[in-house]
Amino acid sequence: MQWLTDYIVCVYHVKQHRKIGTSPLQRWTTGVFGDEHGAGIGMIARPTDQERIRLDFMPFVKRTIRPISVAIDGNHYYDAVLRRFIGASEGSRKRTFIFRRDPRDVSVVYFWDPELQRYSGIPYRNTTHPSISIWELRELRRRLHQIGSSKTDEDAIFEVYARLREREARAATETKWDGGHVHGAAPPTIVASEPSAARATESREPMVPAPALGDIEPYEIEEL
């Protein structure tokens, strides 16, 4: 993504935009430091909470909080920090709350506490379930639909996951390797996903690789 950084910094931000009559860089400089027409607002303090910044850019969903859990894509999550928001409402409507998640590990979602103004990690309600990526979760749900299963709930998802992992382990055990040459059937190709901080202590290979990204070509950015 270096080309994108270079394009934004070296081209987009220094190029004059018709709507504002100047470049974004010049407009920012004027707003911060001021000019002959007025004072600027001054430099804003650099954020120090890196985890907050990371989570702020993660995808999110909005959910109501039920007495037993929060359900997201068939998985259930719960922690005591949610207790005071169970059944919360806004007027005649149930109140929804923001939950963010790292696509590489959906075993934990991050609840934005509107009162404390901070994130809290919310694990699976059933903490015996293994961590999986969002791509593995989607593949598991697809396979359940493919075999005509009427169940796509949490138990069904992880039952299929366990069977597939067992099959992979058995195939790997039955395959003999000798000096880089394979004798017998090769095991399924496994591509390791990048672990999140929430499950950094657990080492495993995901069942489904994350989608590959091809070469990214530069594109035109509309001037503001």
C-alpha positions as a Markdown table, in Angstrom:
| # | Residue | x | y | z |
|---|---|---|---|---|
| 1 | Met | 0.0 | 0.0 | 0.0 |
| 2 | Gln | 3.0 | 2.3 | -0.2 |
| 3 | Trp | 1.8 | 3.6 | -3.6 |
| 4 | Leu | -1.4 | 4.8 | -1.9 |
| 5 | Thr | 0.5 | 6.5 | 0.9 |
| 6 | Asp | 2.7 | 8.2 | -1.7 |
| 7 | Tyr | -0.3 | 9.3 | -3.8 |
| 8 | Ile | -2.2 | 10.8 | -0.9 |
| 9 | Val | 0.8 | 12.6 | 0.6 |
| 10 | Cys | 2.7 | 13.6 | -2.5 |
| 11 | Val | -0.1 | 14.2 | -5.0 |
| 12 | Tyr | -3.6 | 14.5 | -3.6 |
| 13 | His | -2.7 | 16.7 | -0.6 |
| 14 | Val | -0.6 | 19.1 | -2.6 |
| 15 | Lys | -2.9 | 19.4 | -5.6 |
| 16 | Gln | -5.3 | 22.3 | -5.8 |
| 17 | His | -9.0 | 21.4 | -5.4 |
| 18 | Arg | -11.6 | 23.5 | -7.2 |
| 19 | Lys | -14.2 | 23.5 | -4.4 |
| 20 | Ile | -11.8 | 24.9 | -1.8 |
| 21 | Gly | -9.6 | 26.9 | -4.1 |
| 22 | Thr | -6.4 | 25.5 | -2.6 |
| 23 | Ser | -4.7 | 22.3 | -1.7 |
| 24 | Pro | -5.8 | 20.1 | 1.3 |
| 25 | Leu | -2.3 | 20.6 | 2.8 |
| 26 | Gln | -2.6 | 24.4 | 2.5 |
| 27 | Arg | -6.1 | 24.4 | 4.0 |
| 28 | Trp | -4.8 | 22.3 | 6.9 |
| 29 | Thr | -1.8 | 24.6 | 7.5 |
| 30 | Thr | -4.1 | 27.6 | 7.5 |
| 31 | Gly | -6.5 | 26.0 | 9.9 |
| 32 | Val | -3.8 | 25.0 | 12.3 |
| 33 | Phe | -1.4 | 27.9 | 12.2 |
| 34 | Gly | -3.6 | 30.6 | 10.8 |
| 35 | Asp | -2.8 | 33.3 | 8.2 |
| 36 | Glu | -3.2 | 37.1 | 7.8 |
| 37 | His | -7.0 | 36.7 | 8.1 |
| 38 | Gly | -7.0 | 35.0 | 11.5 |
| 39 | Ala | -5.4 | 32.7 | 14.0 |
| 40 | Gly | -5.4 | 28.9 | 13.7 |
| 41 | Ile | -6.6 | 26.4 | 16.3 |
| 42 | Gly | -3.1 | 25.2 | 17.1 |
| 43 | Met | -1.7 | 21.7 | 16.9 |
| 44 | Ile | -4.0 | 19.0 | 18.2 |
| 45 | Ala | -2.4 | 16.5 | 20.7 |
| 46 | Arg | -1.4 | 13.3 | 19.1 |
| 47 | Pro | -3.5 | 10.3 | 20.2 |
| 48 | Thr | -1.6 | 8.1 | 22.7 |
| 49 | Asp | -4.0 | 5.2 | 23.0 |
| 50 | Gln | -2.9 | 3.0 | 20.0 |
| 51 | Glu | -5.4 | 0.3 | 20.9 |
| 52 | Arg | -8.3 | 2.8 | 20.8 |
| 53 | Ile | -7.2 | 3.9 | 17.4 |
| 54 | Arg | -6.9 | 0.3 | 16.1 |
| 55 | Leu | -10.4 | -0.5 | 17.3 |
| 56 | Asp | -11.9 | 2.7 | 16.0 |
| 57 | Phe | -11.0 | 1.6 | 12.5 |
| 58 | Met | -12.4 | -1.9 | 12.9 |
| 59 | Pro | -15.7 | -2.9 | 11.2 |
| 60 | Phe | -18.7 | -2.7 | 13.6 |
| 61 | Val | -22.3 | -3.8 | 14.0 |
| 62 | Lys | -25.0 | -2.4 | 16.2 |
| 63 | Arg | -26.9 | -4.8 | 18.5 |
| 64 | Thr | -29.3 | -4.7 | 21.4 |
| 65 | Ile | -28.2 | -6.5 | 24.5 |
| 66 | Arg | -30.3 | -9.4 | 25.7 |
| 67 | Pro | -30.2 | -11.0 | 29.1 |
| 68 | Ile | -28.1 | -14.0 | 28.0 |
| 69 | Ser | -25.9 | -12.7 | 25.2 |
| 70 | Val | -25.3 | -10.6 | 22.2 |
| 71 | Ala | -25.7 | -12.5 | 18.9 |
| 72 | Ile | -23.5 | -11.6 | 15.9 |
| 73 | Asp | -23.4 | -13.9 | 12.8 |
| 74 | Gly | -24.7 | -16.9 | 14.8 |
| 75 | Asn | -22.1 | -16.6 | 17.6 |
| 76 | His | -23.1 | -15.5 | 21.1 |
| 77 | Tyr | -21.0 | -13.2 | 23.3 |
| 78 | Tyr | -21.3 | -12.2 | 26.9 |
| 79 | Asp | -19.5 | -10.5 | 29.7 |
| 80 | Ala | -20.6 | -9.0 | 33.0 |
| 81 | Val | -19.8 | -5.5 | 31.7 |
| 82 | Leu | -23.0 | -5.8 | 29.5 |
| 83 | Arg | -25.2 | -6.4 | 32.5 |
| 84 | Arg | -26.2 | -2.8 | 33.2 |
| 85 | Phe | -27.3 | -2.3 | 29.5 |
| 86 | Ile | -29.6 | -5.4 | 29.3 |
| 87 | Gly | -32.9 | -4.3 | 27.9 |
| 88 | Ala | -31.9 | -0.7 | 27.6 |
| 89 | Ser | -34.3 | 1.5 | 25.5 |
| 90 | Glu | -34.5 | 4.9 | 24.0 |
| 91 | Gly | -38.1 | 6.0 | 24.2 |
| 92 | Ser | -40.2 | 3.3 | 22.7 |
| 93 | Arg | -37.4 | 1.6 | 20.9 |
| 94 | Lys | -34.7 | -0.8 | 22.1 |
| 95 | Arg | -31.3 | 0.8 | 22.4 |
| 96 | Thr | -28.5 | -0.5 | 20.2 |
| 97 | Phe | -24.8 | -0.5 | 21.0 |
| 98 | Ile | -21.6 | -0.6 | 18.9 |
| 99 | Phe | -19.6 | -3.8 | 18.8 |
| 100 | Arg | -16.4 | -3.9 | 16.8 |
| 101 | Arg | -14.4 | -7.0 | 15.8 |
| 102 | Asp | -11.0 | -7.8 | 14.3 |
| 103 | Pro | -11.8 | -9.9 | 11.2 |
| 104 | Arg | -8.8 | -12.1 | 11.9 |
| 105 | Asp | -10.2 | -13.3 | 15.2 |
| 106 | Val | -14.0 | -13.2 | 15.9 |
| 107 | Ser | -13.7 | -15.0 | 19.2 |
| 108 | Val | -13.8 | -11.6 | 20.9 |
| 109 | Val | -15.9 | -8.5 | 20.0 |
| 110 | Tyr | -15.2 | -5.1 | 21.4 |
| 111 | Phe | -18.1 | -3.3 | 23.1 |
| 112 | Trp | -18.1 | 0.5 | 23.1 |
| 113 | Asp | -19.3 | 1.6 | 26.5 |
| 114 | Pro | -21.1 | 4.9 | 26.0 |
| 115 | Glu | -20.8 | 5.8 | 29.7 |
| 116 | Leu | -17.2 | 5.0 | 30.3 |
| 117 | Gln | -16.2 | 6.0 | 26.8 |
| 118 | Arg | -13.9 | 3.0 | 26.2 |
| 119 | Tyr | -13.9 | -0.5 | 24.7 |
| 120 | Ser | -14.3 | -3.7 | 26.6 |
| 121 | Gly | -13.5 | -7.1 | 25.1 |
| 122 | Ile | -16.5 | -9.5 | 25.1 |
| 123 | Pro | -15.6 | -13.2 | 24.6 |
| 124 | Tyr | -17.7 | -16.0 | 23.3 |
| 125 | Arg | -20.4 | -16.9 | 25.7 |
| 126 | Asn | -19.1 | -20.5 | 25.4 |
| 127 | Thr | -15.4 | -19.9 | 25.9 |
| 128 | Thr | -14.5 | -23.5 | 24.9 |
| 129 | His | -15.0 | -22.6 | 21.2 |
| 130 | Pro | -11.8 | -22.0 | 19.3 |
| 131 | Ser | -10.9 | -18.7 | 17.8 |
| 132 | Ile | -11.6 | -18.4 | 14.0 |
| 133 | Ser | -11.4 | -15.6 | 11.5 |
| 134 | Ile | -14.4 | -14.0 | 9.8 |
| 135 | Trp | -13.4 | -15.8 | 6.5 |
| 136 | Glu | -13.5 | -19.2 | 8.3 |
| 137 | Leu | -16.9 | -18.3 | 9.8 |
| 138 | Arg | -18.3 | -17.5 | 6.4 |
| 139 | Glu | -16.9 | -20.7 | 4.9 |
| 140 | Leu | -18.4 | -22.8 | 7.7 |
| 141 | Arg | -21.8 | -21.2 | 7.2 |
| 142 | Arg | -21.5 | -21.7 | 3.5 |
| 143 | Arg | -20.7 | -25.4 | 4.0 |
| 144 | Leu | -23.7 | -25.8 | 6.3 |
| 145 | His | -26.0 | -24.4 | 3.6 |
| 146 | Gln | -24.3 | -26.5 | 1.0 |
| 147 | Ile | -25.1 | -29.7 | 2.8 |
| 148 | Gly | -28.7 | -28.6 | 3.3 |
| 149 | Ser | -28.4 | -28.1 | 7.0 |
| 150 | Ser | -31.3 | -26.2 | 8.5 |
| 151 | Lys | -29.1 | -25.2 | 11.4 |
| 152 | Thr | -26.5 | -22.5 | 11.1 |
| 153 | Asp | -26.3 | -21.7 | 14.8 |
| 154 | Glu | -23.2 | -21.6 | 16.9 |
| 155 | Asp | -23.2 | -25.3 | 17.9 |
| 156 | Ala | -23.6 | -26.4 | 14.3 |
| 157 | Ile | -20.9 | -24.0 | 13.1 |
| 158 | Phe | -18.3 | -25.4 | 15.6 |
| 159 | Glu | -19.3 | -29.0 | 15.1 |
| 160 | Val | -18.5 | -28.7 | 11.4 |
| 161 | Tyr | -15.3 | -26.8 | 12.3 |
| 162 | Ala | -14.2 | -29.6 | 14.6 |
| 163 | Arg | -14.9 | -32.3 | 11.9 |
| 164 | Leu | -12.9 | -30.4 | 9.3 |
| 165 | Arg | -9.9 | -29.8 | 11.6 |
| 166 | Glu | -10.0 | -33.5 | 12.6 |
| 167 | Arg | -10.0 | -34.5 | 8.9 |
| 168 | Glu | -7.0 | -32.2 | 8.2 |
| 169 | Ala | -5.1 | -33.6 | 11.1 |
| 170 | Arg | -5.7 | -37.1 | 10.0 |
| 171 | Ala | -4.6 | -36.4 | 6.4 |
| 172 | Ala | -1.4 | -34.7 | 7.7 |
| 173 | Thr | -0.7 | -37.7 | 9.9 |
| 174 | Glu | -1.2 | -40.2 | 7.1 |
| 175 | Thr | 1.1 | -38.3 | 4.7 |
| 176 | Lys | 4.7 | -39.2 | 4.7 |
| 177 | Trp | 7.4 | -36.6 | 4.0 |
| 178 | Asp | 10.9 | -37.5 | 2.9 |
| 179 | Gly | 13.4 | -34.8 | 2.0 |
| 180 | Gly | 10.7 | -32.5 | 0.7 |
| 181 | His | 9.1 | -35.2 | -1.4 |
| 182 | Val | 5.6 | -36.4 | -0.7 |
| 183 | His | 4.6 | -40.0 | -0.6 |
| 184 | Gly | 0.9 | -40.5 | -0.6 |
| 185 | Ala | -1.8 | -37.9 | -0.8 |
| 186 | Ala | -0.8 | -34.4 | 0.1 |
| 187 | Pro | -2.7 | -32.7 | 3.0 |
| 188 | Pro | -5.0 | -29.8 | 2.4 |
| 189 | Thr | -3.3 | -26.5 | 1.8 |
| 190 | Ile | -3.4 | -24.4 | 5.0 |
| 191 | Val | -2.5 | -20.7 | 5.1 |
| 192 | Ala | -2.0 | -19.3 | 8.5 |
| 193 | Ser | -4.0 | -16.2 | 9.4 |
| 194 | Glu | -2.5 | -13.3 | 11.3 |
| 195 | Pro | -3.4 | -13.8 | 15.0 |
| 196 | Ser | -5.0 | -10.9 | 17.0 |
| 197 | Ala | -3.8 | -9.7 | 20.3 |
| 198 | Ala | -6.8 | -11.3 | 22.0 |
| 199 | Arg | -5.6 | -14.8 | 21.1 |
| 200 | Ala | -1.9 | -14.2 | 20.8 |
| 201 | Thr | -1.1 | -17.2 | 23.1 |
| 202 | Glu | -3.0 | -19.7 | 21.0 |
| 203 | Ser | -1.1 | -21.0 | 18.0 |
| 204 | Arg | -2.9 | -22.7 | 15.2 |
| 205 | Glu | -3.5 | -22.7 | 11.4 |
| 206 | Pro | -6.9 | -21.5 | 10.1 |
| 207 | Met | -9.0 | -23.9 | 8.1 |
| 208 | Val | -9.8 | -21.3 | 5.4 |
| 209 | Pro | -7.2 | -18.8 | 4.1 |
| 210 | Ala | -8.0 | -15.1 | 4.0 |
| 211 | Pro | -9.0 | -13.9 | 0.5 |
| 212 | Ala | -5.9 | -13.1 | -1.6 |
| 213 | Leu | -5.4 | -9.6 | -2.8 |
| 214 | Gly | -4.1 | -9.0 | -6.3 |
| 215 | Asp | -2.1 | -6.1 | -7.5 |
| 216 | Ile | -3.8 | -2.8 | -6.7 |
| 217 | Glu | -3.8 | -0.3 | -9.5 |
| 218 | Pro | -3.9 | 3.4 | -8.8 |
| 219 | Tyr | -7.3 | 5.1 | -9.5 |
| 220 | Glu | -8.5 | 8.6 | -9.9 |
| 221 | Ile | -9.6 | 10.4 | -6.7 |
| 222 | Glu | -12.3 | 13.0 | -7.2 |
| 223 | Glu | -11.4 | 16.5 | -6.2 |
| 224 | Leu | -13.4 | 18.0 | -3.4 |
